[in-house]
Amino acid sequence: MLGLMQDQPLLISSLIEFAARHHHDAEIVSRRVEGDVHRYTYRDAAARARRVANALDRLGLAFSDRVATLAWNGYRHFELYFGVAGSGRVVHTINPRLAPEQIVWIANHAEDRVLCFDMTFLPIVKAIWTHCTTVKHWVALCDAAALPADTGIDGLVAYEAWIAGESDDYRWPSFDEKSAAALCYTSGTTGNPKGALYSHRSTILHAYGGALPDALGISARDSILPVVPMFHVNAWGIPYSAAMTGAKLVFPGPHLDGKSVYDLIEAERVTMAAGVPTVWLGLLNHMQQHELRFSSLQRTVIGGSACPPAMIRTFKDRYGVTVLHAWGMTEMSPLGTVCHLKNKHLDLSPEAQMAILVKQGRAVYGVEMKIVDPAGRELPWDGRQSGDLLVKGPWIISGYFKGEGGDPLRHDPDGDWFPTGDVATIDPDGFLQITDRSKDVIKSGGEWISSIDVENIAMAHPAVAMAACIAVPHPKWDERPLLVVVKKPGAEVTREELLAFYEGKVAKWQIPDDVQFVDAIPLGATGKMQKMKLREMFKDYRLPTA
């Protein structure tokens, strides 16, 4: 027997319409690429999102066609989130920090039909537009007056002109909630980038999960600054949770330095901010240098890479700000865990509480997790035994877009699980702590760097016989790549020549920080490089300072 409930699909369009009706005067504030500050309301955003939907209809885009963005966090990008997905298309956020060749590959693989970009990225678009074979329409996110007379890009239109003639009267279509809504690529560790294709259902459920009190705790009483980019796993889902709850949104645009972030927090009375540790390092340095204080900030969500305990202490002890240590992945939409103390922890000493707060936290409802040994046997949650971390849930991928990389799941009698590539412990209270990575990916400032990609480029140099890339600690970026090289007999190459060899092949932030030459790289019985031994060899290594 089935329940007697109305069958209404969970669609992203319902979020913006709910916000417009119930939180119509809540603000969305954006520091624009143009340099000024733009402010309007959820009601305004909903009306303009409907104009976007009408404009896409006029272009003749089919259901599930992809619309790409190369854009900072701002109100126009926000409108695209809802106008594109709400009308049945798929919003595809592209990381502009990637090398142009990678952006081209991703756009072609996604078969993007429209690409919308901030004027900051006009030079990138000029370089790639003829190589993006499926993109038929180019839209600059600006006023018509800000668009140069001759960009060389055929058919380029300004966003404001594009939607100006459209009506804001639009009836959002109803369709299967499992339909695709958003696409985000992750570089992973091997092969081509892989696309995580989120559905309307998964996005709505993730927005619910993210807003929970023991998750990000988002409410209509919040003023939220998502410093985490909207091109980085949809700003951790914050734009959707904010619309669901009516929270004020503050978008920082391209200015993410300590002073700019602090000024925006103070000017807009921000209560919650979210970003990777590198951003907060710049913010804290600025505040300490100028002896500044927060007047409104209550909590900050830190993820993307492990948050240093000293940063958690500084926020709490010096500024009275609670750090919510979080963990997740692109393949998880991304939220997996958030670190909140339980009631029984409140009477513990500050040192005992800190021992908990440095962990990645407890699973948000909707995420199941387990740790297993190399044979696949589940390990106990005792906080001591570590194993490969597996997850499953309604906002975790079942496969990659177009099957790139094959079947990512691990199938066992307990269901289908996604292997995260992380090694972790889980304590009896369910607190997750990442202890290592089973793959050799390098995490630098919240961004992934593939060690294999770095190695492959080095191996293309005529003087290199063998190359390995390992992560080494960095005080600002958490980790940076170190290239270890064996030269061919009789060949000579310098550190500077090898680093210059990377220019134009990868994004600048993916280039190794240093090169070390060795006589041999340790190999295992099967001929694979033993990177654990390499790490041991360079355990006392320190990167050169600029």
Secondary structure, 3 states (H helix, E strand, C coil): CCCCCCCCCCCCHHHHHHHHHHCCCCEEEEECCCCCEEEEEHHHHHHHHHHHHHHHHHCCCCCCCEEEEECCCCHHHHHHHHHHHHCCCEEEECCCCCCHHHHHHHHHHHCEEEEEECHHHHHHHHHHHHHCCCCCEEEECCCHHHCCCCCCCCCCEEHHHHHHCCCCCCCCCCCCCCCEEEEEEECCCCCCCEEEEEEHHHHHHHHHHHHCCCCCCCCCCCEEEECCCCCCHHHHCHHHHHHHHCCEEEECCCCCCHHHHHHHHHHCCCCEEEECHHHHHHHHHHHHHHCCCCCCCCEEEECCCCCCHHHHHHHHHHHCCEEEEEEECHHHCCEEEECCCCHHHCCCCHHHHHHHHCCCEEECCCCEEEEECCCCCECCCCCCCCEEEEEECCCCCCCCHHHCCCCCCEEECCEEEEEEEEEEEECCCCCEEEEEECCCCEEECCEEECHHHHHHHHHCCCCEEEEEEEEEEECCCEEEEEEEEEECCCCCCCHHHHHHHCECCECHHHCCCEEEECCCCCECCCCCECHHHHHHHCCCCCCCCC
